[in-house]
Amino acid sequence: MESRDVVVVGGGVSGLSFAWNAARAGRKVLVLEGSERLGGCLDSRRTAAGYWYELGAHTCYNSYAGLLEIIEATGLRDRIVPRGDARKRFAFLRDGAIDMLGPISVLLRFDKGELLRNVFRGMRASKDGATTCGWYSGVVGKRNYSRILAPFLSAVPSQNVDSFPAAGPGSLFKKRARRKDVVKSFTLDGGLASVASAVAAVPGIETLTGAVVREVRRNGAGFAVHLADGRSFEAPVVSVAVPPSMAAAQLRADFPDLASELARIGMAATESVGVVVRRDRLKLPEMAFLVPAEDIFWSAVTRDPVPDPGWRAFAFHFRTGRTEEERLGRIAALLQVARSDFEEVTRRMTLLPSPVLGHDRVVGELDRMLSGSRLALTGNYFDGLAIEDCVQRSRAEWARVAAPS
Ligand SMILES: Cc1cc2nc3c(=O)[nH]c(=O)nc-3n(C[C@H](O)[C@H](O)[C@H](O)COP(=O)(O)OP(=O)(O)OC[C@H]3O[C@@H](n4cnc5c(N)ncnc54)[C@H](O)[C@@H]3O)c2cc1C
């Protein structure tokens, strides 16, 4: 069996940032990625004409201190591109009509009487122990929540967020310190997957794609990682950085308690379709994203905040269970173009966690079980979904397993 100092299972931003921390500490790291592409939800695509767009994550903020450290250390600082004016515009699709909005005008769509009756008391209520539906309904009123706020909040993780915790692990929003020397909201020239390629090129990091991990077993004082194709690797430190349902399957044999705790975390699937269209074919105004009140998709995210003279791109995040015909037909109808106007159509399937009240206890239990072990668990199901949550979790896990025992 080949051995390494550290083996990382999963080549998304959680696994790669873990690998980066380990390599920076001088370790030889192997990252095993099951698909043919590194990055996971950092999924930037490029057309034959060189135009790039995002099928997954699209926006970073100057509060992403951990990610910025990696961006700077891997020489990507010059590739930071501020998100332009279109970031402030978005559309609400209701009763078949597109309503163009901004951060202020969206407030005018709320029923003002209901808002005023609730907002002052609601804002003072504690978020602790509250669901997203419970707390935000308390602030804007129940009808305002279900008519307007819920579709926008659900657009963030492409699933119904009513039962998400309003605060703490698994909640949608976090307050973080901002860096004044970086623009508030940015992407990278070439797309956010540039981070994945840059980390993969760091000395000490070796990556294998198409390497589907079947299980992680105990192996003396360390671990053995077994691939579906029969290959195996051993290491004193292993970091599992795949969605929790998959981590549970990989750990079931030798870590049954961890596996059953991981299996408590619900998951939601989204089917995303990206389309690229020539700019002159489209009448739709530039906007950052479009959210429907009720439709077969949760949201559509555009590349308009980084405009291109020739092209526009849209990533539609669909509910599951629809046919390709239905999805492409819906996109063409909304963009008011013929399907032959799609210069490129790309697809991805995503599994995201669906945290509910009590998620903090699940995370606490996982951390308790990991304590004293050199097995690391990282991902977007600890603090939250944001890229920075993943990077911070990986940094903390590396610090834990690297500490002398
Ligand atoms: C559409 C979308 C838009 C988003 N937008 C933003 C945004 O704008 N800003 C932001 O901060 N966050 C955003 N997020 C959230 C953020 O991108 C993700 O939470 C984060 O990238 C997840 O990283 P991860 O490494 O934990 O998981 P993943 O990215 O899911 O990576 C896990 C990796 O493990 C691999 N894997 C799975 N099973 C195996 C196996 N058996 N063997 C080997 N490898 C395996 C997968 O192929 C994958 O590459 C968005 C997410 C989505 C889906």
The ligand as a MOL file (V3000), in Angstrom:
LIG
                    3D

  0  0  0     0  0            999 V3000
M  V30 BEGIN CTAB
M  V30 COUNTS 53 58 0 0 0
M  V30 BEGIN ATOM
M  V30 1 C -24.9630 26.5270 -6.7480 0
M  V30 2 C -24.1650 26.9300 -5.5410 0
M  V30 3 C -23.8310 28.2670 -5.3570 0
M  V30 4 C -23.0980 28.6480 -4.2440 0
M  V30 5 N -22.7120 29.9550 -4.1210 0
M  V30 6 C -21.8750 30.3040 -3.1260 0
M  V30 7 C -21.3280 31.6080 -3.0940 0
M  V30 8 O -21.5890 32.4120 -4.0000 0
M  V30 9 N -20.4880 31.9310 -2.0700 0
M  V30 10 C -20.1830 31.0460 -1.0860 0
M  V30 11 O -19.4400 31.4030 -0.1600 0
M  V30 12 N -20.6600 29.7840 -1.1010 0
M  V30 13 C -21.4810 29.3960 -2.1120 0
M  V30 14 N -21.9570 28.1010 -2.1760 0
M  V30 15 C -21.5880 27.1490 -1.1110 0
M  V30 16 C -20.1770 26.6020 -1.2710 0
M  V30 17 O -19.7540 26.7020 -2.6030 0
M  V30 18 C -20.1190 25.1370 -0.8490 0
M  V30 19 O -20.7460 24.9280 0.3960 0
M  V30 20 C -18.6530 24.6640 -0.7470 0
M  V30 21 O -17.9510 24.9510 -1.9330 0
M  V30 22 C -18.6450 23.1700 -0.4360 0
M  V30 23 O -17.3320 22.7040 -0.4490 0
M  V30 24 P -16.9620 21.2540 0.0900 0
M  V30 25 O -15.5670 20.9900 -0.2750 0
M  V30 26 O -17.3500 21.1390 1.5290 0
M  V30 27 O -17.9670 20.2640 -0.6680 0
M  V30 28 P -18.0330 19.9500 -2.2180 0
M  V30 29 O -17.7610 21.1540 -2.9990 0
M  V30 30 O -19.3300 19.2310 -2.4030 0
M  V30 31 O -16.8180 18.9590 -2.4620 0
M  V30 32 C -16.8690 17.6040 -2.0980 0
M  V30 33 C -16.0210 16.8490 -3.1010 0
M  V30 34 O -15.9730 15.4790 -2.7060 0
M  V30 35 C -16.0150 14.7010 -3.8770 0
M  V30 36 N -16.4650 13.3510 -3.5060 0
M  V30 37 C -17.7210 12.9630 -3.1490 0
M  V30 38 N -17.7310 11.6270 -2.9160 0
M  V30 39 C -16.4620 11.1910 -3.1140 0
M  V30 40 C -15.8420 9.9250 -3.0230 0
M  V30 41 N -16.5290 8.8180 -2.6870 0
M  V30 42 N -14.5090 9.8150 -3.2890 0
M  V30 43 C -13.7900 10.9180 -3.6340 0
M  V30 44 N -14.3330 12.1460 -3.7500 0
M  V30 45 C -15.6610 12.2850 -3.4910 0
M  V30 46 C -17.0030 15.4290 -4.7690 0
M  V30 47 O -16.8630 15.0390 -6.1260 0
M  V30 48 C -16.6100 16.8670 -4.5150 0
M  V30 49 O -15.6380 17.3240 -5.4260 0
M  V30 50 C -22.7060 27.6830 -3.2830 0
M  V30 51 C -23.0380 26.3320 -3.4640 0
M  V30 52 C -23.7560 25.9550 -4.5880 0
M  V30 53 C -24.0610 24.5080 -4.8040 0
M  V30 END ATOM
M  V30 BEGIN BOND
M  V30 1 1 1 2
M  V30 2 1 2 3
M  V30 3 2 2 52
M  V30 4 2 3 4
M  V30 5 1 4 5
M  V30 6 1 4 50
M  V30 7 2 5 6
M  V30 8 1 6 7
M  V30 9 1 6 13
M  V30 10 2 7 8
M  V30 11 1 7 9
M  V30 12 1 9 10
M  V30 13 2 10 11
M  V30 14 1 10 12
M  V30 15 2 12 13
M  V30 16 1 13 14
M  V30 17 1 14 15
M  V30 18 1 14 50
M  V30 19 1 15 16
M  V30 20 1 16 17
M  V30 21 1 16 18
M  V30 22 1 18 19
M  V30 23 1 18 20
M  V30 24 1 20 21
M  V30 25 1 20 22
M  V30 26 1 22 23
M  V30 27 1 23 24
M  V30 28 2 24 25
M  V30 29 1 24 26
M  V30 30 1 24 27
M  V30 31 1 27 28
M  V30 32 2 28 29
M  V30 33 1 28 30
M  V30 34 1 28 31
M  V30 35 1 31 32
M  V30 36 1 32 33
M  V30 37 1 33 34
M  V30 38 1 33 48
M  V30 39 1 34 35
M  V30 40 1 35 36
M  V30 41 1 35 46
M  V30 42 1 36 37
M  V30 43 1 36 45
M  V30 44 2 37 38
M  V30 45 1 38 39
M  V30 46 1 39 40
M  V30 47 2 39 45
M  V30 48 1 40 41
M  V30 49 2 40 42
M  V30 50 1 42 43
M  V30 51 2 43 44
M  V30 52 1 44 45
M  V30 53 1 46 47
M  V30 54 1 46 48
M  V30 55 1 48 49
M  V30 56 2 50 51
M  V30 57 1 51 52
M  V30 58 1 52 53
M  V30 END BOND
M  V30 END CTAB
M  END
